Amino acid sequence: MLDYNLKKEGFKILSANNGEDGLDMACKENPDLVLLDLMLPEMDGLDVCKAIKNDAKTAHIPIIILTAKAQEADKIVGLELGADDYVTKPFSPRELIARIKAVLRRAKEKDKLPEVLKIGDLTIDFSKIMVLIKGKPIELTSKEFELLRILIKAKSRVLSRDYLLDTVWGFDQALEIQTRTVDVHITTLRKKLKSESKRIITVKNYGYRFELELDED
């Protein structure tokens, strides 16, 4: 029921049947939001919630707990572990979708980038889609600029090639394009960023991250 109604609203859905698989999926796929049942086999929902929120790579992911446990103590435990909302069963699909959209709006505002961001010799004007190195503009393609924006927005978190491919090129196109495309664009982006290219870190066998703070020798 949830799968059908969420897809009908335009959401892309990934699902897991136990806590361990769900946690592994959250770490690998970096979803925009996690819907989490508490009574799960192998690893219960509270432990999954705790693990997601205690890992710097996934702590940003908003979590909505879905459960039949309606007691106030259960809600408090879930919220104290970092859950963003707590929905008790039974609930209507319309109510849940409204809650999901509200949590996603709050998360978007929290992660919103300033119009102009300065990092080392790099200046990015997101409103004008302009990048400067030491005050001199450099020309980036739309895909290169979007890659840079998403990497910066991740705040040093590692993003997989599949995630970058899906986010920058779009889910429909990503099915037709190989992850090698991401590597090619990252290589070109690094060349254009010159002295600041060292901020784009390759994480072997996984993807890339953007280092906001570098130790200066």
Buried (B, 14 or more C-beta within 10 A) or exposed (E): EBEEBBEEEEBEEEEBEBBBBBBEBBBBBBBBBBBBBBEBEEBBBBBBBBBBBEBEBBEBBBBBBBBEBEEEEBBEBBBEBBBBBBBBEEEEBEEBBEBBEEBBEEBEEEEEEEEEBEBBBBBBBBEEEBBBBEEEEBEBEEBBBBBBBBBBBBEBBBBBBBBBBBBBBEEEEBEEBEEEBBBEBBEBBBEBBBEBBEBBBEEEEBBBBBBEEEEEE
